[in-house]
Amino acid sequence: MTRDRVMTSGIRVTAPARLHLGFLDLNGSIGRRYGSVGLSVDQPSTIVEVQANATNSAAGLESQRVEKLLAAFTDKAGRDRYAVRVLKAITPHAGLGSGTQLALAIGAAIARLEHRELAAAEVAIGGERGARSGIGLAAFTNGGFIIDGGRGANQRPPPVTLRTDFPDDWRVLLILDTNRAGVSGEAETTAFAGLPEFPNAMAAHICHLVLMKLMPGLAERDIAQFGAALTEIQQIVGWHFAGKQGGSPWTSPAVGRLAQKMQLLGATGIGQSSWGPTGFAFSPSHEAAQRLYHSLVEEAKGDELDILVAKGRNSGALIETV
């Protein structure tokens, strides 16, 4: 171990959650499959601290996941070992990108301790992340509103084709159901393999909505146009996945009901992030989001749901020496 490593107390990484807002093309007939739309949000987040150590060790939250990631990142002969403490963790299997953010946070911290600059895509490959979507990688790197170009013939994570700041005044209400979990791991791979063929016409329509309604709405700060496009995209993709979610676009029916009530009360752009169960609804301001929150929070508690008012995060993960 070098003197520099002894003098460095450790690295703390704060990594943001991300929303997966929908796929562009699940068919892939023109050579690229998936393609994702997503948003980095300021909460919840994952916070890890990593230090050089005699052996690999995991403390705090998500210790089993951390142990596997440490083994993957330090399996080369002669590599140093690390102690990882997870101070805060995004809820796993909730549709918020917890696994990707944890892997990227640990990988980035190790790279900093070893005085290396490592791109998020390299860390993702080492941690076996980014198989279908590049949203989590882009959220970690730069934050903001993101579109990726899907998977091509190579094995690299999907490239970011658009990244832009999200309006500071807009809010997104996250609807959390801690009693349910989205599909993940081998079950997710099996679920994707068992999906029906996605019609080219649907993929073309989604791309049309993104290019000619969603993005212009975002550029012009027109939340009604943005939200209408997003709701329609979510309906198309959600019903395509319904057969793997109990016949519904919502992993949690209670989340779906609450999101629809938010829409009736003025929210827009409702849907489910990834496999859920987390749902979302967009609001034009902090004040409007707070009114929605206070109107529905007691009903949410009655269904054992939580509501979190978040905003877009227009910067990537925070990496600092501690």
VMD Tcl script that draws the C-alpha trace (Angstrom):
set ca {
  {0.00 0.00 0.00}
  {1.44 3.40 -0.94}
  {1.88 6.32 1.43}
  {-0.79 8.24 -0.51}
  {-3.34 5.51 0.23}
  {-2.46 5.51 3.95}
  {-3.00 9.27 4.14}
  {-6.39 9.12 2.38}
  {-9.14 8.58 4.94}
  {-11.67 7.43 2.40}
  {-14.07 8.38 -0.35}
  {-17.74 9.19 0.07}
  {-20.06 8.92 -2.93}
  {-23.64 10.19 -3.03}
  {-25.47 8.67 -5.99}
  {-28.95 9.75 -7.16}
  {-31.98 7.60 -7.88}
  {-33.30 7.52 -11.42}
  {-36.71 7.08 -12.96}
  {-37.05 4.85 -16.00}
  {-39.88 6.52 -17.92}
  {-40.29 4.07 -20.79}
  {-38.74 2.19 -23.70}
  {-38.56 3.40 -27.29}
  {-38.35 0.15 -29.24}
  {-38.70 -3.28 -27.67}
  {-38.71 -4.87 -31.11}
  {-35.25 -3.87 -32.32}
  {-35.98 -4.60 -35.97}
  {-33.71 -1.82 -37.27}
  {-30.69 -2.99 -35.29}
  {-31.00 -1.41 -31.85}
  {-33.25 -2.69 -29.08}
  {-34.80 -1.02 -26.03}
  {-33.78 2.64 -26.03}
  {-34.82 4.34 -22.80}
  {-36.18 7.63 -21.48}
  {-35.26 8.58 -17.94}
  {-34.72 11.23 -15.30}
  {-32.28 11.65 -12.43}
  {-34.00 12.80 -9.22}
  {-32.62 14.42 -6.09}
  {-34.12 11.84 -3.74}
  {-33.89 9.10 -2.65}
  {-30.13 8.55 -2.87}
  {-27.42 6.06 -2.00}
  {-24.44 7.16 0.12}
  {-21.38 4.95 0.53}
  {-18.01 5.43 2.19}
  {-15.05 3.35 0.98}
  {-11.61 2.99 2.61}
  {-8.52 0.92 1.94}
  {-8.49 -2.11 4.22}
  {-6.62 -5.36 4.90}
  {-9.60 -7.40 3.65}
  {-12.83 -6.72 1.84}
  {-15.61 -5.92 4.30}
  {-19.15 -4.60 4.15}
  {-20.98 -2.70 6.87}
  {-24.27 -0.89 7.07}
  {-27.07 -1.39 4.57}
  {-27.06 -3.76 1.57}
  {-24.12 -5.77 2.92}
  {-24.77 -8.86 0.77}
  {-24.89 -6.81 -2.42}
  {-21.75 -4.96 -1.36}
  {-19.82 -8.18 -0.74}
  {-20.62 -9.43 -4.24}
  {-19.63 -6.11 -5.81}
  {-16.36 -5.98 -3.89}
  {-15.51 -9.48 -5.08}
  {-16.21 -8.43 -8.68}
  {-14.17 -5.23 -8.45}
  {-11.16 -6.69 -6.60}
  {-10.82 -10.20 -8.06}
  {-7.59 -9.43 -9.93}
  {-4.39 -10.70 -8.33}
  {-2.58 -8.05 -6.35}
  {-5.53 -5.66 -6.15}
  {-6.06 -3.86 -2.87}
  {-8.98 -4.58 -0.55}
  {-11.58 -2.21 0.78}
  {-14.01 -1.57 3.60}
  {-17.38 -0.29 2.43}
  {-20.05 1.24 4.64}
  {-23.43 2.04 3.11}
  {-24.88 4.96 5.07}
  {-28.02 5.34 3.00}
  {-29.52 3.18 0.27}
  {-32.16 3.52 -2.42}
  {-34.84 0.88 -1.79}
  {-33.90 -2.23 -3.80}
  {-36.17 -3.63 -6.54}
  {-38.39 -0.53 -6.45}
  {-37.73 0.72 -9.99}
  {-35.31 3.44 -8.86}
  {-32.00 2.00 -10.09}
  {-30.67 0.94 -6.68}
  {-28.35 -1.81 -7.93}
  {-26.76 0.31 -10.63}
  {-26.19 3.30 -8.33}
  {-24.68 1.12 -5.61}
  {-22.32 -0.57 -8.08}
  {-21.29 2.71 -9.67}
  {-20.76 4.38 -6.29}
  {-18.47 1.62 -5.02}
  {-16.62 1.29 -8.33}
  {-16.07 5.04 -8.60}
  {-14.82 5.25 -5.01}
  {-12.34 2.41 -5.56}
  {-11.10 4.07 -8.75}
  {-10.57 7.35 -6.88}
  {-8.67 5.58 -4.09}
  {-6.45 3.95 -6.72}
  {-5.89 7.35 -8.36}
  {-7.59 6.24 -11.56}
  {-10.21 8.02 -13.62}
  {-12.81 5.46 -14.61}
  {-15.79 6.12 -16.84}
  {-19.18 5.03 -15.55}
  {-19.51 2.63 -18.48}
  {-16.31 0.83 -17.42}
  {-17.53 0.58 -13.84}
  {-20.91 -0.67 -15.07}
  {-19.32 -3.48 -17.07}
  {-17.29 -4.54 -14.02}
  {-20.42 -4.51 -11.88}
  {-22.56 -6.16 -14.57}
  {-24.89 -3.17 -14.93}
  {-26.37 -1.36 -17.94}
  {-27.51 -4.49 -19.76}
  {-30.61 -2.86 -21.25}
  {-30.67 0.77 -20.20}
  {-28.05 3.51 -20.06}
  {-30.20 5.78 -17.90}
  {-28.63 4.78 -14.58}
  {-25.10 5.32 -15.91}
  {-25.98 8.72 -17.33}
  {-27.78 9.74 -14.13}
  {-24.66 8.87 -12.14}
  {-22.37 10.76 -14.51}
  {-24.27 13.96 -15.31}
  {-27.85 13.75 -14.04}
  {-30.66 15.49 -15.91}
  {-33.26 14.22 -18.37}
  {-31.82 11.44 -20.51}
  {-32.55 9.39 -23.62}
  {-30.32 6.50 -24.66}
  {-30.00 4.80 -28.03}
  {-30.58 1.20 -26.96}
  {-28.38 -1.85 -27.35}
  {-26.65 -2.49 -30.65}
  {-24.61 -5.46 -31.80}
  {-21.71 -4.75 -29.41}
  {-21.74 -5.49 -25.69}
  {-21.23 -1.90 -24.56}
  {-23.89 -0.12 -22.48}
  {-26.37 1.93 -24.54}
  {-25.05 5.35 -25.63}
  {-26.66 8.56 -24.38}
  {-28.23 10.29 -27.38}
  {-29.72 13.22 -25.47}
  {-29.09 14.76 -22.08}
  {-30.66 18.05 -20.99}
  {-31.39 19.86 -17.76}
  {-34.79 19.27 -16.20}
  {-36.79 22.38 -15.22}
  {-35.90 23.51 -11.70}
  {-39.47 24.43 -10.80}
  {-41.13 21.18 -11.91}
  {-41.65 18.45 -9.33}
  {-42.27 14.72 -9.49}
  {-44.32 12.96 -6.85}
  {-42.99 9.47 -6.21}
  {-45.48 6.90 -4.96}
  {-43.70 4.18 -2.98}
  {-45.02 0.76 -1.99}
  {-42.54 -0.94 0.32}
  {-44.70 -4.06 0.54}
  {-44.06 -5.01 -3.08}
  {-40.98 -5.48 -5.24}
  {-40.39 -5.22 -8.96}
  {-38.95 -8.03 -11.09}
  {-35.15 -8.28 -11.01}
  {-32.21 -10.56 -11.74}
  {-32.89 -13.86 -13.49}
  {-36.64 -13.33 -13.14}
  {-36.29 -10.09 -15.11}
  {-34.32 -11.82 -17.86}
  {-36.99 -14.52 -18.07}
  {-39.76 -11.92 -18.12}
  {-38.18 -10.02 -21.00}
  {-37.69 -13.25 -22.93}
  {-41.37 -14.12 -22.50}
  {-42.81 -10.80 -23.69}
  {-44.93 -10.83 -26.85}
  {-43.48 -9.24 -29.98}
  {-43.63 -5.47 -29.82}
  {-45.25 -4.10 -33.00}
  {-43.09 -1.82 -35.13}
  {-46.03 0.57 -35.40}
  {-46.04 1.03 -31.62}
  {-42.28 1.64 -31.53}
  {-42.66 4.21 -34.33}
  {-45.50 5.94 -32.48}
  {-43.50 6.13 -29.23}
  {-40.53 7.63 -31.08}
  {-42.92 10.11 -32.74}
  {-44.30 11.09 -29.32}
  {-40.80 11.54 -27.88}
  {-39.44 13.58 -30.77}
  {-42.47 15.72 -31.56}
  {-44.26 16.10 -28.22}
  {-42.26 15.03 -25.16}
  {-39.02 16.82 -26.03}
  {-40.66 20.00 -27.42}
  {-42.76 20.15 -24.25}
  {-39.61 19.91 -22.14}
  {-37.74 22.47 -24.26}
  {-40.62 24.97 -24.07}
  {-41.34 24.24 -20.40}
  {-44.85 23.12 -21.38}
  {-45.60 20.50 -18.74}
  {-49.04 19.73 -20.18}
  {-47.53 18.69 -23.53}
  {-44.66 16.85 -21.83}
  {-47.02 15.06 -19.45}
  {-49.56 14.04 -22.09}
  {-46.83 12.44 -24.17}
  {-45.34 10.66 -21.17}
  {-48.70 9.31 -19.99}
  {-49.41 7.88 -23.45}
  {-45.95 6.30 -23.68}
  {-46.47 4.74 -20.25}
  {-49.85 3.34 -21.29}
  {-48.38 1.70 -24.39}
  {-45.36 0.20 -22.64}
  {-47.27 -0.61 -19.45}
  {-49.90 -2.72 -21.21}
  {-47.17 -4.52 -23.16}
  {-45.63 -5.59 -19.83}
  {-48.98 -6.26 -18.14}
  {-48.82 -10.01 -18.72}
  {-45.71 -10.14 -16.49}
  {-47.28 -7.90 -13.84}
  {-50.47 -9.75 -13.01}
  {-52.41 -8.40 -15.98}
  {-51.97 -4.72 -15.07}
  {-49.62 -1.90 -16.13}
  {-49.00 -1.41 -12.40}
  {-47.01 -3.79 -10.23}
  {-48.89 -2.28 -7.27}
  {-52.59 -1.67 -8.00}
  {-52.70 0.75 -5.04}
  {-49.92 2.83 -6.60}
  {-51.84 2.90 -9.89}
  {-55.02 4.10 -8.18}
  {-53.21 6.88 -6.35}
  {-51.39 8.03 -9.51}
  {-54.71 8.24 -11.33}
  {-56.18 10.31 -8.50}
  {-53.19 12.65 -8.75}
  {-53.98 13.03 -12.45}
  {-57.62 13.94 -11.64}
  {-56.31 16.58 -9.22}
  {-54.05 18.21 -11.80}
  {-50.89 16.13 -12.04}
  {-49.67 14.94 -15.42}
  {-47.20 12.43 -16.86}
  {-48.29 9.51 -14.69}
  {-46.75 6.07 -14.84}
  {-44.53 3.44 -13.27}
  {-40.74 3.50 -13.18}
  {-39.28 0.35 -14.73}
  {-40.85 -2.77 -13.15}
  {-42.10 -0.68 -10.25}
  {-43.67 -0.71 -7.84}
  {-42.72 2.99 -7.68}
  {-45.16 5.23 -9.53}
  {-44.76 8.87 -10.49}
  {-46.75 11.97 -11.40}
  {-45.40 15.36 -12.50}
  {-46.45 18.77 -11.18}
  {-45.57 22.26 -12.49}
  {-44.34 23.71 -9.19}
  {-43.35 22.98 -5.62}
  {-46.56 24.60 -4.37}
  {-48.77 22.49 -6.64}
  {-46.90 19.34 -5.63}
  {-47.36 20.15 -1.95}
  {-51.10 20.64 -2.46}
  {-51.31 17.22 -4.08}
  {-49.25 15.70 -1.31}
  {-51.44 17.08 1.47}
  {-54.63 16.12 -0.39}
  {-53.63 12.48 -0.72}
  {-51.08 11.66 1.99}
  {-53.64 10.24 4.43}
  {-55.23 8.11 1.73}
  {-51.75 6.89 0.78}
  {-51.02 5.90 4.38}
  {-54.29 3.98 4.46}
  {-53.01 1.87 1.56}
  {-49.56 1.58 3.20}
  {-48.01 3.83 0.55}
  {-45.57 6.72 0.89}
  {-45.43 9.89 -1.23}
  {-42.12 11.66 -1.81}
  {-41.88 15.04 -3.54}
  {-38.67 15.13 -5.59}
  {-37.12 17.38 -8.20}
  {-34.90 16.65 -11.17}
  {-31.21 16.44 -10.35}
  {-29.14 18.17 -13.01}
  {-25.76 17.00 -11.77}
  {-24.18 13.60 -11.35}
  {-22.99 11.74 -8.27}
  {-21.02 13.66 -5.66}
  {-17.59 12.10 -5.05}
  {-15.57 13.56 -2.19}
  {-12.70 12.76 0.15}
  {-13.69 12.33 3.78}
}
mol new
graphics top color blue
foreach p $ca { graphics top sphere $p radius 0.5 }
foreach p [lrange $ca 0 end-1] q [lrange $ca 1 end] { graphics top cylinder $p $q radius 0.2 }
display resetview
